[in-house]
C-alpha cells in the first residue's frame, strides 16, 4: 500500500524575524494540501534577548552553549513569543495549528548531552519521537508546530537544535508516511562560494558532502544542518531539500537536493 505524503518543513531566524517574509511563508505553507508539520528555530531572537538582558551567548561549530540563564531565554523565546506568533499566523490562514515543545504530550524525549570535549550545558540530544501522538494530531487535521525545546522526563527542559528536531521528526514519521524534509532559510541552497549567492550546489550526495568538508566549503551552521539531512536519509526519509522560502510554492526553482 502506497504511503501518504507528508511534508516536514523547518524555518530559521532570518524568516521568523522578518514579518513580511514570515507572513508570506505561512501563507504559502498553509496552502499545501495534505498533512504537514512545521519546525522552527529562533536563535537570533534568543541572542537578541540575551544581549538585552546582558547574558553572554556562546556558539561552537554552529551550536549554542546553553547555560541555565540561556535556557530560560531560549524557552521564553522559542516556546513563547515565536511559537505562538507562528501558530496565530497559520490560524489567520485557516490552517489549524498547534504549538508544541517536546514536553507537550511527551512527544520528543531527549537526554542532556554528555560532556566530552565541550560542555554544551542544557542541550538535549533526541532519544525518541512519539510518532503516534503526532499521528493523532495529523489525523484530526491539525498541523503541529514544534519549537526547539525538548525534555528529559525528569522535569528538565532542554535546548535542542531545530534542524535536528526536524530530522528526527521526519525520520520517525517515515514509518507511516512518504516524508519530504525541507530546510528553509534565506539562501537558495548550499553555496559553492559564500560570496556568490547564485553558486548553488544543486545536488549533494554523501561522497560530495565529505569532499566539501575537506575543501573547507562547509562551515559553521551548515555542517550540522547537512549532517541532519543525511541522518534523515539514512532513516528512510524520502527526500531532503535545502532552499529559500520560494521553494514551498515552486519546487522547480534552483535549490539543493540531498541524497545518499
N, C-alpha and C positions, 0 to 999 in steps of 0.2 A: 504494500500500500504506500502510495506516494505521500511524503510528509508535507504538511502545510508550511508555507514560507513564513519566516519571522525575521524582522529587522531589529537589530540592536545597534543603536547609534550613540556615540559619545561626543559631547561638545565640551570645549575648553573655555578658558577665561576670556580670550580675546573676542569670542562671540557673546558670551554671557554679559560682559561688561559694556558692550556696545548695544544700546537699547534698540537701535534700528536693525542691526544685524540679528539680534535675538528674536525680535518680533517677526522678521522675515523668515528666519529658520523655523520657528514654531508654527507659522502659518503653513509652510511647505511640509513640515513633518506631520502636521495634523491631517493633511490631505492624503497621506499614504494609506491605502486600503489594507485591511488585514491586521493581525496582531503586531505590535511594536513595543519596544522598550527604549527608554531614554536614560542615559547615564551622564552625569555632569561633574566637572571639576569645579574650579573656582579658586585656584591657588593665588592668582593675582589679587583677588579681592581680600583673601585672608592675609596676604602680605601687607596690603594697604592698611587694613585694620590694625595689624600688629605694629606697623610703623606709627600709627596714631596713638596707640597705647604704649609706645616705646618698649615693645617686646622684640627682641632680636630674632630675625629669621635666618636660618642657615640651610643651605642646599648642598648636597653632594651627589654628583652624577645625575642631576635632574630629580633627585629625591629630597623631600623635605625632612629635616630633622625636627621631630615633634616633641618638644618639652611639654610639661603639664600645662604651662601657660599657653603655649601654642595650640595644644589640643582644645582648650576651651574656645579659643578664637576660631579654630577650624570648625568645630561643631556649631558654634553660633552662626558662622558664615555659610557653611555648606548646607547644614540641615535646616537652618532657619531661613534667612533672607533669600538666598539664591534658590533653594529648592522650592519655596512657596511662590516666589516670583515666576518661576518656570511653570509650576503647576497651574497658577492662575492664568498665565498666558495661554496655556493649552485649553483651559476651560473656556476662555474667550473665543477660541476657535472651534468650540463644540467637540473637543477631544477630551473625553472623561479620563482625567489623570489622577494618580495617587502618588504623593511624595513619600519616599521611604529612605530610612537608613538600613543598614544590615541588621540592626537590633529589632526593627519592627517585624513582627511575625517570625522572628528568628530566621530571617531569610538568608543572611550571609554571616556565617561564623568564621572568625579569624583568630589568630594567635599572635601575641606580641613577638615581633621579630627578635630573634636571639642576638645577643651582642657577639660579633665576630671581630672584624677589623674596624667596624664603625658601630657606634651606639645610636640607632635611629630614634630612640625614645619610644613614645607611644604610637608606633607604626605597626599596623597589622598586616599579616600575610594570610590570604584567604585559605581556609581549611575546607569549607563546604558551602555550597549554594543550594538552598532548598527549592528545587525547581518545581516541586508540587504546589507550593504556596504561590509562586509566581504564575504557574499554570492556572490556578484558580482565579487570579485576577484577570488574566487574559480571557478566560472562558466567559467572564462577565462583561467583556468589552471594555475593561479598564486598562489604561496604559500606565504601567509602573514607571516612576521617575526616581532613579536612585542617585543619591549623593555619595560622596567618597568617605563615608563613615561606616565602620563595622563594629562588631562587639565580640567579646571572648567568652560569653556565657557566665562570667563571674561578676558582672556588673561594670566591667571596664569597656568604655568606648575606645575605638582605635581609628587613627587616620590611615586610610588605605588608598593607594594610588588609583585614580579614577580609570585610567587606561586598563589597569589590572582588573578592576571590578567589571568593566565592560567585557573583557576577555573571558573572565571566569563565568559570568552570567551567560554569555553566548555559548560557551562550552557546555555548561550544564543543560541549557535548553536544547542543545543539538540532539539530545536523546529523543525528543518528541517532534522537533521541527527541522526544516532545512533553513539554517541560520546564515544570514549575511551580517557581517560586523562592519560598521562604518565609523572610522575615526575622522571626525570633522574638526578642522582647525583653519587658521587664517590663510595658509598657503595652499597651492593647487595640488600638492603632494610632497613626496620626499624629493629634495633638490640635490642635483649633482654639484651645484655651486650655489652656496647660500646667498651670494651677491646677485645671482641671476634668477629672478622669480619664475622664469619660464623654463628653467632647466630641470623639468620634472622627470624623474626616473619612472617610466610607466609600468615597469614590471620588475619585481624583486623576488627571486627565489632564495632559498637558504644559502646556496653557494655564493650568490652575488652579495647577499647580506654580509657574509663573512669577509668577502673581498672589500666591501665598502668600509667596514670597521677597520681593517688592516690599513686601508688607504687614508684613514682619518676623515672620511667624508661624513660619517655619522658621529654625532657628539651630543652631550648634554641630554635633554629630554627625549630626543629622538631615539636614543639607544634603548631605554626601557619600553618605549612605545612599540618599536619593531619586535622586541623580544616577546611582548604580549601578543602581537599579531601571529607570530609563529607558534606560540603556545596554543593559541586558539585553533590554528590549522591542524596542529598535531592532535587536538582533542575533537576532531570531526566537524568543526565549523566549516561550512561550505565555501564561503567567500569572505575575503577581508580587503577593504579598501581604505586608503588614506586620501582625503581630498578636501577641498573647501566646501562651504555651505551650499554652493550651487549644485553640487553632485546629488543632493537629496531630491531635486526635481528633474535633473538631466544627467543620467549616468553615462552619457556619451562624451562629456567634457573630459579634458585631459586630467588624469589623476594617477595615483599609484595603486596597483593591484599586487597583492602578496600571494605567493604560492610556495608549496614545499619543494 
